[in-house]
């Protein structure tokens, strides 16, 4: 039996761009290259679906999940902030099976794998473009994020015991 991650929606939940030291920072940038620090976080929560909310017909949703990809980027030149860009980009996903009754028989670990590895891989290109556009529109060269290996990120954090969450509707974080 195979399963498919179905994208129901994707959207910007929060976007912030600060350019606190303009226009002086542009003069500084002409003399030095900024140091850029980037952090990436992925989290997922289960969204309960009532029977009344389900579409009639062949689609039978057992659960929906909101996956949040959060990226923070900060550029500094000689300890002076050039810019700070923070984005929370979300997707609402369902997991579907290829069976006729769409029965989902996945372990908690398999669901986490789909939501914390596959889902952010779907969302990442959109986040990358939004950050490049925001930096470019703010007078800086476009910040092109390197591709993120969400599988390795997830596995490393599992080894470290990161991502354990007591929130009842949380699937987990990486």
OpenMM code with the backbone's topology and positions (N, CA, C; nanometers):
from openmm import Vec3, app, unit

residues = "UNK UNK UNK UNK UNK UNK UNK UNK UNK UNK UNK UNK UNK UNK UNK UNK UNK UNK UNK UNK UNK UNK UNK UNK UNK UNK UNK UNK UNK UNK UNK UNK UNK UNK UNK UNK UNK UNK UNK UNK UNK UNK UNK UNK UNK UNK UNK UNK UNK UNK UNK UNK UNK UNK UNK UNK UNK UNK UNK UNK UNK UNK UNK UNK UNK UNK UNK UNK UNK UNK UNK UNK UNK UNK UNK UNK UNK UNK UNK UNK UNK UNK UNK UNK UNK UNK UNK UNK UNK UNK UNK UNK UNK UNK UNK UNK UNK UNK UNK UNK UNK UNK UNK UNK UNK UNK UNK UNK UNK UNK UNK UNK UNK UNK UNK UNK UNK UNK UNK UNK UNK UNK UNK UNK UNK UNK UNK UNK UNK UNK UNK UNK UNK UNK UNK UNK UNK UNK UNK UNK UNK UNK UNK UNK UNK UNK UNK UNK UNK UNK UNK UNK UNK UNK UNK UNK UNK UNK UNK UNK UNK UNK UNK UNK UNK UNK UNK UNK UNK UNK UNK UNK UNK UNK".split()
positions = [
    Vec3(0.0853, -0.1173, 0.0000),
    Vec3(0.0000, 0.0000, 0.0000),
    Vec3(0.0901, 0.1240, 0.0000),
    Vec3(0.0572, 0.2201, -0.0838),
    Vec3(0.1360, 0.3436, -0.0850),
    Vec3(0.0492, 0.4610, -0.0406),
    Vec3(0.1182, 0.5639, 0.0048),
    Vec3(0.0500, 0.6819, 0.0578),
    Vec3(0.0993, 0.8057, -0.0141),
    Vec3(0.0120, 0.9042, -0.0178),
    Vec3(0.0414, 1.0284, -0.0885),
    Vec3(0.0112, 1.1459, 0.0035),
    Vec3(0.0990, 1.2437, 0.0010),
    Vec3(0.0773, 1.3672, 0.0750),
    Vec3(0.0034, 1.4618, -0.0181),
    Vec3(-0.1155, 1.5018, 0.0211),
    Vec3(-0.1999, 1.5876, -0.0620),
    Vec3(-0.1990, 1.7294, -0.0051),
    Vec3(-0.1599, 1.8262, -0.0864),
    Vec3(-0.1553, 1.9663, -0.0432),
    Vec3(-0.2945, 2.0266, -0.0575),
    Vec3(-0.3507, 2.0698, 0.0542),
    Vec3(-0.4832, 2.1325, 0.0536),
    Vec3(-0.4735, 2.2844, 0.0427),
    Vec3(-0.3698, 2.3421, 0.1023),
    Vec3(-0.3505, 2.4877, 0.0992),
    Vec3(-0.2071, 2.5177, 0.1392),
    Vec3(-0.1584, 2.6327, 0.0968),
    Vec3(-0.0303, 2.6824, 0.1453),
    Vec3(-0.0376, 2.8336, 0.1496),
    Vec3(0.0321, 2.8919, 0.2497),
    Vec3(0.0141, 3.0347, 0.2741),
    Vec3(0.1252, 3.0887, 0.3638),
    Vec3(0.1434, 3.2198, 0.3573),
    Vec3(0.2333, 3.2890, 0.4494),
    Vec3(0.1556, 3.3122, 0.5783),
    Vec3(0.2069, 3.2621, 0.6879),
    Vec3(0.1437, 3.2852, 0.8179),
    Vec3(0.2029, 3.4100, 0.8836),
    Vec3(0.3324, 3.4308, 0.8642),
    Vec3(0.3989, 3.5473, 0.9222),
    Vec3(0.5208, 3.5796, 0.8370),
    Vec3(0.5363, 3.7068, 0.8046),
    Vec3(0.6520, 3.7514, 0.7267),
    Vec3(0.6969, 3.8850, 0.7823),
    Vec3(0.8251, 3.8925, 0.8162),
    Vec3(0.8804, 4.0160, 0.8702),
    Vec3(1.0150, 4.0423, 0.8046),
    Vec3(1.0356, 4.1654, 0.7619),
    Vec3(1.1652, 4.2055, 0.7071),
    Vec3(1.2037, 4.3377, 0.7708),
    Vec3(1.3192, 4.3388, 0.8340),
    Vec3(1.3689, 4.4604, 0.8977),
    Vec3(1.4977, 4.5038, 0.8296),
    Vec3(1.5061, 4.6313, 0.8019),
    Vec3(1.6227, 4.6934, 0.7402),
    Vec3(1.6593, 4.8124, 0.8304),
    Vec3(1.7052, 4.7837, 0.9548),
    Vec3(1.7128, 4.8878, 1.0572),
    Vec3(1.8224, 4.9925, 1.0382),
    Vec3(1.9224, 4.9633, 0.9597),
    Vec3(2.0355, 5.0552, 0.9484),
    Vec3(2.0530, 5.1125, 0.8087),
    Vec3(1.9430, 5.1235, 0.7369),
    Vec3(1.9525, 5.1852, 0.6049),
    Vec3(1.9464, 5.3367, 0.6223),
    Vec3(2.0026, 5.4135, 0.5393),
    Vec3(2.0783, 5.3784, 0.4197),
    Vec3(2.2271, 5.3528, 0.4455),
    Vec3(2.2766, 5.3765, 0.5701),
    Vec3(2.4191, 5.3608, 0.5975),
    Vec3(2.4704, 5.2205, 0.5643),
    Vec3(2.3860, 5.1195, 0.5834),
    Vec3(2.4293, 4.9816, 0.5623),
    Vec3(2.4701, 4.9568, 0.4175),
    Vec3(2.4100, 5.0299, 0.3236),
    Vec3(2.4444, 5.0097, 0.1826),
    Vec3(2.5860, 5.0582, 0.1534),
    Vec3(2.6293, 5.1630, 0.2215),
    Vec3(2.7680, 5.2099, 0.2082),
    Vec3(2.8615, 5.1050, 0.2674),
    Vec3(2.8244, 5.0506, 0.3832),
    Vec3(2.9064, 4.9469, 0.4468),
    Vec3(2.9157, 4.8224, 0.3593),
    Vec3(2.8059, 4.7883, 0.2909),
    Vec3(2.8057, 4.6691, 0.2051),
    Vec3(2.8973, 4.6851, 0.0855),
    Vec3(2.9193, 4.8084, 0.0421),
    Vec3(3.0086, 4.8291, -0.0720),
    Vec3(3.1540, 4.8039, -0.0332),
    Vec3(3.1821, 4.7986, 0.0981),
    Vec3(3.3192, 4.7797, 0.1457),
    Vec3(3.3429, 4.6429, 0.2094),
    Vec3(3.2367, 4.5736, 0.2461),
    Vec3(3.2515, 4.4443, 0.3139),
    Vec3(3.1349, 4.3526, 0.2795),
    Vec3(3.1618, 4.2248, 0.2840),
    Vec3(3.0589, 4.1246, 0.2577),
    Vec3(2.9871, 4.0908, 0.3885),
    Vec3(2.8546, 4.0859, 0.3858),
    Vec3(2.7825, 4.0547, 0.5097),
    Vec3(2.7995, 3.9082, 0.5510),
    Vec3(2.7944, 3.8858, 0.6809),
    Vec3(2.7893, 3.7506, 0.7353),
    Vec3(2.6417, 3.7178, 0.7531),
    Vec3(2.5995, 3.6048, 0.6990),
    Vec3(2.4575, 3.5694, 0.7026),
    Vec3(2.4385, 3.4426, 0.7848),
    Vec3(2.3503, 3.4509, 0.8820),
    Vec3(2.3144, 3.3357, 0.9648),
    Vec3(2.1703, 3.2976, 0.9344),
    Vec3(2.1505, 3.1682, 0.9114),
    Vec3(2.0176, 3.1188, 0.8745),
    Vec3(1.9796, 3.0041, 0.9673),
    Vec3(1.8560, 3.0068, 1.0154),
    Vec3(1.8038, 2.8941, 1.0928),
    Vec3(1.6744, 2.8467, 1.0275),
    Vec3(1.6551, 2.7160, 1.0329),
    Vec3(1.5370, 2.6537, 0.9725),
    Vec3(1.4718, 2.5651, 1.0778),
    Vec3(1.3405, 2.5757, 1.0895),
    Vec3(1.2654, 2.4937, 1.1837),
    Vec3(1.1391, 2.4429, 1.1138),
    Vec3(1.1025, 2.3203, 1.1447),
    Vec3(0.9800, 2.2611, 1.0895),
    Vec3(0.8956, 2.2113, 1.2057),
    Vec3(0.7673, 2.2410, 1.2017),
    Vec3(0.6758, 2.1881, 1.3023),
    Vec3(0.5458, 2.1477, 1.2339),
    Vec3(0.4717, 2.0635, 1.3030),
    Vec3(0.3465, 2.0155, 1.2462),
    Vec3(0.2457, 1.9940, 1.3570),
    Vec3(0.1222, 2.0304, 1.3288),
    Vec3(0.0136, 2.0017, 1.4221),
    Vec3(-0.0996, 1.9337, 1.3462),
    Vec3(-0.1722, 1.8519, 1.4179),
    Vec3(-0.2882, 1.7845, 1.3615),
    Vec3(-0.4078, 1.8780, 1.3707),
    Vec3(-0.4822, 1.8867, 1.2631),
    Vec3(-0.6044, 1.9672, 1.2601),
    Vec3(-0.7220, 1.8708, 1.2601),
    Vec3(-0.8012, 1.8694, 1.3649),
    Vec3(-0.9122, 1.7743, 1.3702),
    Vec3(-1.0143, 1.8010, 1.2597),
    Vec3(-1.0634, 1.6936, 1.2033),
    Vec3(-1.1643, 1.7034, 1.0973),
    Vec3(-1.2888, 1.6308, 1.1457),
    Vec3(-1.3986, 1.7032, 1.1526),
    Vec3(-1.5258, 1.6424, 1.1914),
    Vec3(-1.5861, 1.5729, 1.0700),
    Vec3(-1.6687, 1.4742, 1.0953),
    Vec3(-1.7331, 1.4012, 0.9861),
    Vec3(-1.8124, 1.4955, 0.8966),
    Vec3(-1.8747, 1.5994, 0.9555),
    Vec3(-1.9527, 1.6952, 0.8766),
    Vec3(-1.8646, 1.7775, 0.7833),
    Vec3(-1.7363, 1.7935, 0.8212),
    Vec3(-1.6448, 1.8744, 0.7416),
    Vec3(-1.5910, 1.7995, 0.6203),
    Vec3(-1.6034, 1.6674, 0.6207),
    Vec3(-1.5466, 1.5884, 0.5129),
    Vec3(-1.6312, 1.6012, 0.3874),
    Vec3(-1.5625, 1.6020, 0.2760),
    Vec3(-1.6332, 1.6094, 0.1479),
    Vec3(-1.6990, 1.4744, 0.1203),
    Vec3(-1.8130, 1.4797, 0.0578),
    Vec3(-1.8772, 1.3542, 0.0205),
    Vec3(-1.8122, 1.3028, -0.1073),
    Vec3(-1.8307, 1.1772, -0.1332),
    Vec3(-1.7715, 1.1197, -0.2531),
    Vec3(-1.6535, 1.0319, -0.2168),
    Vec3(-1.5570, 1.0250, -0.3077),
    Vec3(-1.4456, 0.9330, -0.2880),
    Vec3(-1.3430, 0.9840, -0.1882),
    Vec3(-1.3366, 1.1145, -0.1655),
    Vec3(-1.2353, 1.1666, -0.0739),
    Vec3(-1.2836, 1.1537, 0.0698),
    Vec3(-1.2078, 1.0816, 0.1496),
    Vec3(-1.2419, 1.0621, 0.2895),
    Vec3(-1.1216, 1.1027, 0.3729),
    Vec3(-1.1254, 1.2202, 0.4318),
    Vec3(-1.0128, 1.2699, 0.5091),
    Vec3(-1.0186, 1.2157, 0.6506),
    Vec3(-0.9123, 1.1510, 0.6928),
    Vec3(-0.9080, 1.1066, 0.8313),
    Vec3(-0.8462, 1.2141, 0.9182),
    Vec3(-0.7583, 1.2944, 0.8607),
    Vec3(-0.6956, 1.3997, 0.9379),
    Vec3(-0.6264, 1.4979, 0.8450),
    Vec3(-0.6207, 1.6202, 0.8918),
    Vec3(-0.5451, 1.7241, 0.8221),
    Vec3(-0.4324, 1.7682, 0.9139),
    Vec3(-0.3242, 1.8140, 0.8526),
    Vec3(-0.2089, 1.8584, 0.9288),
    Vec3(-0.1623, 1.9928, 0.8756),
    Vec3(-0.1272, 2.0819, 0.9680),
    Vec3(-0.0637, 2.2070, 0.9283),
    Vec3(0.0857, 2.1918, 0.9548),
    Vec3(0.1635, 2.2077, 0.8494),
    Vec3(0.3090, 2.2018, 0.8598),
    Vec3(0.3605, 2.3443, 0.8447),
    Vec3(0.4444, 2.3864, 0.9392),
    Vec3(0.5015, 2.5207, 0.9368),
    Vec3(0.6511, 2.5111, 0.9128),
    Vec3(0.6957, 2.5786, 0.8091),
    Vec3(0.8382, 2.5906, 0.7790),
    Vec3(0.8784, 2.7319, 0.8176),
    Vec3(0.9626, 2.7424, 0.9193),
    Vec3(1.0066, 2.8736, 0.9669),
    Vec3(1.1531, 2.8924, 0.9316),
    Vec3(1.1823, 3.0040, 0.8647),
    Vec3(1.3199, 3.0376, 0.8283),
    Vec3(1.3494, 3.1774, 0.8802),
    Vec3(1.4606, 3.1890, 0.9505),
    Vec3(1.5087, 3.3181, 0.9987),
    Vec3(1.6451, 3.3428, 0.9359),
    Vec3(1.6622, 3.4590, 0.8762),
    Vec3(1.7905, 3.4967, 0.8161),
    Vec3(1.8308, 3.6329, 0.8703),
    Vec3(1.9546, 3.6411, 0.9149),
    Vec3(2.0060, 3.7678, 0.9659),
    Vec3(2.1405, 3.7950, 0.9004),
    Vec3(2.1550, 3.9137, 0.8428),
    Vec3(2.2809, 3.9549, 0.7805),
    Vec3(2.3428, 4.0653, 0.8648),
    Vec3(2.4736, 4.0532, 0.8873),
    Vec3(2.5475, 4.1535, 0.9651),
    Vec3(2.6753, 4.1905, 0.8912),
    Vec3(2.7102, 4.3167, 0.9046),
    Vec3(2.8390, 4.3655, 0.8555),
    Vec3(2.9077, 4.4319, 0.9739),
    Vec3(3.0214, 4.3774, 1.0136),
    Vec3(3.0978, 4.4324, 1.1259),
    Vec3(3.0078, 4.4555, 1.2480),
    Vec3(2.9325, 4.3548, 1.2867),
    Vec3(2.8415, 4.3584, 1.4020),
    Vec3(2.7254, 4.4563, 1.3880),
    Vec3(2.7037, 4.5091, 1.2695),
    Vec3(2.5887, 4.5956, 1.2432),
    Vec3(2.4867, 4.5155, 1.1631),
    Vec3(2.3624, 4.5157, 1.2094),
    Vec3(2.2581, 4.4400, 1.1399),
    Vec3(2.2298, 4.5042, 1.0045),
    Vec3(2.2418, 4.4241, 0.8995),
    Vec3(2.2042, 4.4701, 0.7654),
    Vec3(2.0547, 4.4463, 0.7454),
    Vec3(2.0120, 4.3219, 0.7695),
    Vec3(1.8690, 4.2920, 0.7628),
    Vec3(1.8375, 4.1697, 0.8463),
    Vec3(1.7108, 4.1603, 0.8826),
    Vec3(1.6563, 4.0422, 0.9497),
    Vec3(1.5296, 4.0042, 0.8741),
    Vec3(1.5254, 3.8808, 0.8273),
    Vec3(1.4084, 3.8310, 0.7550),
    Vec3(1.3577, 3.7071, 0.8281),
    Vec3(1.2304, 3.7090, 0.8632),
    Vec3(1.1685, 3.5963, 0.9321),
    Vec3(1.0396, 3.5597, 0.8590),
    Vec3(1.0265, 3.4312, 0.8307),
    Vec3(0.9049, 3.3865, 0.7631),
    Vec3(0.8562, 3.2565, 0.8253),
    Vec3(0.7250, 3.2472, 0.8415),
    Vec3(0.6572, 3.1220, 0.8746),
    Vec3(0.5656, 3.0938, 0.7569),
    Vec3(0.5972, 2.9892, 0.6838),
    Vec3(0.5200, 2.9516, 0.5662),
    Vec3(0.4560, 2.8168, 0.5964),
    Vec3(0.3263, 2.8079, 0.5766),
    Vec3(0.2517, 2.6883, 0.6165),
    Vec3(0.1867, 2.6188, 0.4981),
    Vec3(0.1634, 2.4926, 0.5186),
    Vec3(0.0851, 2.4137, 0.4254),
    Vec3(-0.0112, 2.3272, 0.5045),
    Vec3(-0.1295, 2.3082, 0.4506),
    Vec3(-0.2252, 2.2140, 0.5090),
    Vec3(-0.2218, 2.0903, 0.4204),
    Vec3(-0.1965, 1.9766, 0.4833),
    Vec3(-0.1784, 1.8512, 0.4107),
    Vec3(-0.2730, 1.7447, 0.4641),
    Vec3(-0.3086, 1.6532, 0.3754),
    Vec3(-0.3753, 1.5303, 0.4180),
    Vec3(-0.2917, 1.4151, 0.3647),
    Vec3(-0.3058, 1.3026, 0.4289),
    Vec3(-0.2361, 1.1823, 0.3841),
    Vec3(-0.3412, 1.0898, 0.3272),
    Vec3(-0.3197, 1.0485, 0.2039),
    Vec3(-0.4155, 0.9617, 0.1357),
    Vec3(-0.3494, 0.8287, 0.1022),
    Vec3(-0.4307, 0.7258, 0.1001),
    Vec3(-0.3806, 0.5954, 0.0573),
    Vec3(-0.4340, 0.5658, -0.0820),
    Vec3(-0.3755, 0.4649, -0.1431),
    Vec3(-0.4209, 0.4275, -0.2766),
    Vec3(-0.5317, 0.3223, -0.2728),
    Vec3(-0.5813, 0.2900, -0.1535),
    Vec3(-0.6877, 0.1908, -0.1433),
    Vec3(-0.8224, 0.2550, -0.1722),
    Vec3(-0.9181, 0.1717, -0.2015),
    Vec3(-1.0512, 0.2205, -0.2372),
    Vec3(-1.1182, 0.2970, -0.1230),
    Vec3(-1.1017, 0.2478, -0.0004),
    Vec3(-1.1663, 0.3147, 0.1129),
    Vec3(-1.0772, 0.4222, 0.1757),
    Vec3(-0.9592, 0.4426, 0.1189),
    Vec3(-0.8650, 0.5466, 0.1635),
    Vec3(-0.8256, 0.5292, 0.3102),
    Vec3(-0.8226, 0.4035, 0.3562),
    Vec3(-0.7860, 0.3764, 0.4950),
    Vec3(-0.6373, 0.4034, 0.5159),
    Vec3(-0.6081, 0.4773, 0.6211),
    Vec3(-0.4704, 0.5124, 0.6521),
    Vec3(-0.4206, 0.4207, 0.7629),
    Vec3(-0.3166, 0.3451, 0.7330),
    Vec3(-0.2596, 0.2530, 0.8306),
    Vec3(-0.1097, 0.2804, 0.8411),
    Vec3(-0.0773, 0.3978, 0.8939),
    Vec3(0.0623, 0.4371, 0.9100),
    Vec3(0.0953, 0.4484, 1.0579),
    Vec3(0.2183, 0.4152, 1.0914),
    Vec3(0.2624, 0.4344, 1.2294),
    Vec3(0.2831, 0.5835, 1.2539),
    Vec3(0.2889, 0.6203, 1.3807),
    Vec3(0.3142, 0.7607, 1.4169),
    Vec3(0.4463, 0.8071, 1.3545),
    Vec3(0.5460, 0.7191, 1.3545),
    Vec3(0.6770, 0.7533, 1.2977),
    Vec3(0.6669, 0.7780, 1.1469),
    Vec3(0.5879, 0.6994, 1.0759),
    Vec3(0.5716, 0.7187, 0.9312),
    Vec3(0.4990, 0.8494, 0.9000),
    Vec3(0.4003, 0.8845, 0.9823),
    Vec3(0.3296, 1.0119, 0.9645),
    Vec3(0.4265, 1.1274, 0.9875),
    Vec3(0.5051, 1.1191, 1.0960),
    Vec3(0.6045, 1.2234, 1.1236),
    Vec3(0.7021, 1.2373, 1.0079),
    Vec3(0.7435, 1.1262, 0.9525),
    Vec3(0.8369, 1.1276, 0.8403),
    Vec3(0.7778, 1.2026, 0.7208),
    Vec3(0.6519, 1.1779, 0.6918),
    Vec3(0.5875, 1.2472, 0.5795),
    Vec3(0.5737, 1.3965, 0.6072),
    Vec3(0.5366, 1.4295, 0.7312),
    Vec3(0.5080, 1.5694, 0.7639),
    Vec3(0.6325, 1.6524, 0.7919),
    Vec3(0.7390, 1.5913, 0.8408),
    Vec3(0.8578, 1.6672, 0.8778),
    Vec3(0.9720, 1.6537, 0.7776),
    Vec3(0.9530, 1.5698, 0.6760),
    Vec3(1.0537, 1.5569, 0.5700),
    Vec3(0.9916, 1.5895, 0.4339),
    Vec3(0.8876, 1.5169, 0.3964),
    Vec3(0.8281, 1.5367, 0.2634),
    Vec3(0.7563, 1.6713, 0.2517),
    Vec3(0.6752, 1.7064, 0.3510),
    Vec3(0.5975, 1.8313, 0.3436),
    Vec3(0.6861, 1.9559, 0.3357),
    Vec3(0.7885, 1.9712, 0.4222),
    Vec3(0.8717, 2.0911, 0.4088),
    Vec3(0.9500, 2.0951, 0.2774),
    Vec3(0.9776, 1.9782, 0.2214),
    Vec3(1.0442, 1.9754, 0.0904),
    Vec3(0.9540, 2.0340, -0.0176),
    Vec3(0.8232, 2.0183, -0.0008),
    Vec3(0.7264, 2.0777, -0.0938),
    Vec3(0.7187, 2.2290, -0.0722),
    Vec3(0.7218, 2.2728, 0.0535),
    Vec3(0.7066, 2.4150, 0.0867),
    Vec3(0.8330, 2.4970, 0.0603),
    Vec3(0.9498, 2.4348, 0.0711),
    Vec3(1.0758, 2.5087, 0.0676),
    Vec3(1.0967, 2.5962, -0.0566),
    Vec3(1.0683, 2.5494, -0.1779),
    Vec3(1.0914, 2.6367, -0.2943),
    Vec3(1.0140, 2.7686, -0.2877),
    Vec3(0.8964, 2.7659, -0.2281),
    Vec3(0.8167, 2.8881, -0.2153),
    Vec3(0.8797, 2.9832, -0.1133),
    Vec3(0.9279, 2.9281, -0.0028),
    Vec3(0.9958, 3.0087, 0.0991),
    Vec3(1.1224, 3.0700, 0.0406),
    Vec3(1.1962, 2.9902, -0.0327),
    Vec3(1.3211, 3.0370, -0.0944),
    Vec3(1.2941, 3.1562, -0.1861),
    Vec3(1.1906, 3.1463, -0.2669),
    Vec3(1.1558, 3.2555, -0.3585),
    Vec3(1.1109, 3.3801, -0.2824),
    Vec3(1.0297, 3.3625, -0.1792),
    Vec3(0.9812, 3.4770, -0.1013),
    Vec3(1.0962, 3.5516, -0.0339),
    Vec3(1.1920, 3.4788, 0.0208),
    Vec3(1.3069, 3.5426, 0.0853),
    Vec3(1.3930, 3.6144, -0.0181),
    Vec3(1.4137, 3.5532, -0.1330),
    Vec3(1.4922, 3.6186, -0.2389),
    Vec3(1.4240, 3.7472, -0.2843),
    Vec3(1.2926, 3.7420, -0.2984),
    Vec3(1.2183, 3.8619, -0.3402),
    Vec3(1.2214, 3.9715, -0.2342),
    Vec3(1.2046, 3.9321, -0.1081),
    Vec3(1.2037, 4.0306, 0.0011),
    Vec3(1.3387, 4.1003, 0.0131),
    Vec3(1.4473, 4.0246, 0.0060),
    Vec3(1.5796, 4.0876, 0.0169),
    Vec3(1.6068, 4.1767, -0.1030),
    Vec3(1.5697, 4.1313, -0.2200),
    Vec3(1.5901, 4.2107, -0.3418),
    Vec3(1.5076, 4.3391, -0.3389),
    Vec3(1.3837, 4.3294, -0.2950),
    Vec3(1.2961, 4.4470, -0.2889),
    Vec3(1.3410, 4.5470, -0.1829),
    Vec3(1.4268, 4.5030, -0.0928),
    Vec3(1.4750, 4.5901, 0.0144),
    Vec3(1.6105, 4.6526, -0.0162),
    Vec3(1.6566, 4.6357, -0.1394),
    Vec3(1.7815, 4.6993, -0.1800),
    Vec3(1.9052, 4.6133, -0.1643),
    Vec3(1.8876, 4.4892, -0.1213),
    Vec3(2.0001, 4.3977, -0.1047),
    Vec3(2.0041, 4.3010, -0.2224),
    Vec3(2.1187, 4.2360, -0.2433),
    Vec3(2.1193, 4.1285, -0.3431),
    Vec3(2.0232, 4.0185, -0.2970),
    Vec3(1.9571, 3.9502, -0.3893),
    Vec3(1.8640, 3.8443, -0.3483),
    Vec3(1.9371, 3.7359, -0.2684),
    Vec3(1.8808, 3.6990, -0.1558),
    Vec3(1.9372, 3.5913, -0.0748),
    Vec3(1.8804, 3.4598, -0.1269),
    Vec3(1.9648, 3.3812, -0.1900),
    Vec3(1.9240, 3.2513, -0.2431),
    Vec3(1.9660, 3.1435, -0.1439),
    Vec3(1.8690, 3.0912, -0.0713),
    Vec3(1.8977, 2.9884, 0.0285),
    Vec3(1.9471, 2.8614, -0.0384),
    Vec3(2.0441, 2.7961, 0.0245),
    Vec3(2.0866, 2.6649, -0.0213),
    Vec3(1.9729, 2.5662, 0.0027),
    Vec3(1.9693, 2.4621, -0.0780),
    Vec3(1.8684, 2.3579, -0.0613),
    Vec3(1.8893, 2.2921, 0.0753),
    Vec3(1.7811, 2.2649, 0.1447),
    Vec3(1.7866, 2.2024, 0.2769),
    Vec3(1.7549, 2.0540, 0.2624),
    Vec3(1.8385, 1.9711, 0.3228),
    Vec3(1.8144, 1.8270, 0.3261),
    Vec3(1.7326, 1.7976, 0.4521),
    Vec3(1.6010, 1.7981, 0.4372),
    Vec3(1.5131, 1.7802, 0.5527),
    Vec3(1.5244, 1.6407, 0.6123),
    Vec3(1.5567, 1.5409, 0.5325),
    Vec3(1.5754, 1.4044, 0.5837),
    Vec3(1.6916, 1.4021, 0.6832),
    Vec3(1.8066, 1.4566, 0.6422),
    Vec3(1.9236, 1.4583, 0.7304),
    Vec3(1.8978, 1.5437, 0.8537),
    Vec3(1.8327, 1.6572, 0.8356),
    Vec3(1.7997, 1.7450, 0.9474),
    Vec3(1.7126, 1.6705, 1.0492),
    Vec3(1.6122, 1.6003, 0.9999),
    Vec3(1.5204, 1.5245, 1.0848),
    Vec3(1.5945, 1.4123, 1.1580),
    Vec3(1.6761, 1.3371, 1.0860),
    Vec3(1.7495, 1.2258, 1.1465),
    Vec3(1.8484, 1.2748, 1.2518),
    Vec3(1.9173, 1.3848, 1.2251),
    Vec3(2.0113, 1.4407, 1.3231),
    Vec3(1.9394, 1.4830, 1.4500),
    Vec3(1.8231, 1.5430, 1.4342),
    Vec3(1.7505, 1.5884, 1.5521),
    Vec3(1.6877, 1.4716, 1.6280),
    Vec3(1.6542, 1.3641, 1.5585),
    Vec3(1.6069, 1.2440, 1.6279),
    Vec3(1.7181, 1.1866, 1.7151),
    Vec3(1.8400, 1.1843, 1.6620),
    Vec3(1.9554, 1.1337, 1.7373),
    Vec3(1.9807, 1.2177, 1.8618),
    Vec3(1.9547, 1.3473, 1.8517),
    Vec3(1.9784, 1.4385, 1.9635),
    Vec3(1.8590, 1.4438, 2.0588),
    Vec3(1.7494, 1.3787, 2.0231),
    Vec3(1.6305, 1.3803, 2.1079),
    Vec3(1.5521, 1.5089, 2.0990),
    Vec3(1.5741, 1.5879, 1.9943),
    Vec3(1.5031, 1.7141, 1.9744),
    Vec3(1.3710, 1.6835, 1.9068),
    Vec3(1.2689, 1.7655, 1.9383),
    Vec3(1.1421, 1.7508, 1.8677),
    Vec3(1.0353, 1.6820, 1.9488),
    Vec3(1.0645, 1.6543, 2.0738),
    Vec3(0.9618, 1.5950, 2.1578),
    Vec3(0.8736, 1.7067, 2.2092),
    Vec3(0.7440, 1.6950, 2.1899),
    Vec3(0.6516, 1.8020, 2.2251),
    Vec3(0.5337, 1.7427, 2.2998),
    Vec3(0.4939, 1.8066, 2.4091),
    Vec3(0.3829, 1.7563, 2.4895),
    Vec3(0.2471, 1.8075, 2.4444),
    Vec3(0.2420, 1.8946, 2.3462),
    Vec3(0.1168, 1.9509, 2.2974),
    Vec3(0.0324, 1.8385, 2.2370),
    Vec3(-0.0915, 1.8258, 2.2786),
    Vec3(-0.1773, 1.7153, 2.2353),
    Vec3(-0.1935, 1.7059, 2.0852),
    Vec3(-0.2016, 1.8187, 2.0160),
    Vec3(-0.2255, 1.8124, 1.8723),
    Vec3(-0.0974, 1.8276, 1.7918),
    Vec3(0.0164, 1.8228, 1.8579),
    Vec3(0.1434, 1.8368, 1.7882),
    Vec3(0.1880, 1.7021, 1.7340),
    Vec3(0.2369, 1.7024, 1.6118),
    Vec3(0.2965, 1.5818, 1.5570),
    Vec3(0.4430, 1.5791, 1.5975),
    Vec3(0.5096, 1.6892, 1.5963),
    Vec3(0.6466, 1.7100, 1.6438),
    Vec3(0.7134, 1.8213, 1.5665),
    Vec3(0.8321, 1.8523, 1.6089),
    Vec3(0.9115, 1.9594, 1.5492),
    Vec3(1.0482, 1.9061, 1.5104),
    Vec3(1.1083, 1.9676, 1.4113),
    Vec3(1.2511, 1.9480, 1.3825),
    Vec3(1.3110, 2.0822, 1.3555),
] * unit.nanometer
topology = app.Topology()
chain = topology.addChain("A")
for resn in residues:
    res = topology.addResidue(resn, chain)
    for name in ("N", "CA", "C"):
        topology.addAtom(name, app.Element.getBySymbol(name[0]), res)
